[in-house]
Amino acid sequence: MRTGLNSFILIAFLLILDIYVFQAIRAIVYMSTPRVRNITYAIYWAYSAISLLVIALLPYIQWHNWPPTLKSYLMAIFMGMILAKLLVVVFLLIDDIRRVVVWVFRKFTAQPSASASSITSGMSRSQFLSRLGLVTGGTLFGTLVYGFSNKYNYHVRKVKLAFRHLPASFKGMRIVQISDIHSGSFANREAVLKGVRMINAQKADLVLFTGDLVNDRAVEMAAWMEVFREVKAPMGVYSTLGNHDYGDYYPWPDKTPNGYSAMQHENLEHLKEVHANLGWKLMMNENNIFQRGNDKIALLGVENWSAIKRFPRYGDLKRAYEGTADIPFKILLSHDPTHWDAQVRPEYPDIALTLAGHTHGMQFGVEIPGLKWSPAQYFYKEWAGLYKKGEQFLYVNRGFGFLGYPGRVGILPEITVIDLV
């Protein structure tokens, strides 16, 4: 009953949105030939009708059983079109508000109606705003479609970091960080293999993975084991868990009212075995000490720990820290960057470098000299790249994979190379 009501509300909202945006379409083509107008109207309403019909039939078409890749593309196109229409609505609202203000002004000042109000010859302000809205919305939609081609466009980012307490024997050590693989979203084996070979081409001493190996289920890695087993480093490959790795977002059929699911528990144990079978050392609130001669550094890894309530907090940094107090240089793997400000910096000032992921940079944004922007910055203070406070650094990896939207715009998939100098 509730699902039906939600579908009805969504359909009503989308129908109102379609009717409103149609006013812009009509304003643009009303001077065209009847043939052009009819074709334009038919295409617009055919797409709208198909979209609304699919939503109405969702409970009956077993959407959850559709191929994941097909679902992600269809959902991205659908959501992209809604965002584009909402952008058009912004311009239409501006025009409607303008017209109301003009009408009120003329009503109370007895001003005669203008015979023509134009931006340029032959184009009214309403036409101009409608056209501008459609161009802006269309550009957004086109950009999102273009972003499909960037999801495997791996980008190597190199960072050199100097630390006062780094032991001499470890100066020059190279770390490669990857994060947010989300193997359940992949569909192109050769493209992913190319990314893995790019990782190995960096010739890192140590490879560190900061969580979200899967979208929900360990079985998603079955087709990718041989690919990611190729990731190697002389000092090893170390990993930790992200919020998606626990399967909290999957509708396990045996889930009890109190939230327990034996299947979910088995899934997590299976995922731990996946890390082991890859040859990766999964760090579950623990540490590993590397030694060269008399010099030592410590690598700490915690389970997911977030300062945002909707994400799980399984990490135990106190436990991971045990036995490392006398180690002069420490690196922490923690999936969620909010952990850094919430606990790491105030309580563990001797952790020199924290590596995180999680945000993906929302897979959408702009990164050019002088401008770095993404919607992610409205949700996360530290959302991509390098951050420093005092003598502590945080690096937030933009993610190797993708989730939901099967593409990237501006924020490319990342392989991070960190040289300790």
Buried (B, 14 or more C-beta within 10 A) or exposed (E): EEEEEEBEEBBEEBBEBBEBBBBBBBBBBEEEEEEEBEEBBEEBEEEBEEBBEEBBEBEEEEEEEEEBBEBBBEBBBBEBBBBBBEBBBEBBEBBBEBEEEBEEEEEEEEEEEEEEEEEEEEEBBBBBBBBBBBBBBEEBBEBBBEBBEBBBEBBEBEBEBEBEEBBEBBEEBBBBBBBBBBBBBBBEEEEBBEBBEBBBEBEBBBBBBBBBBBBBBBBBBEBBEEBBBEBEBEBBBBBBBBBBBBBBEBEBEEBEEEEEBEEBEEBBEBBBEBBEEBEBBBBBBBBBEBEEEEBBBBBBBBBBBBBEEEBBBBBBBEBBBEEBEEBBBBBBBBBBBBBBBBBBBEEBEBBBBBBBBBBBBBBBBEBEEEEBBBEBBEEBEBBBBBBEEEEBBBBBBBBBBBBBBBBBBBBBBBBBBBBBE
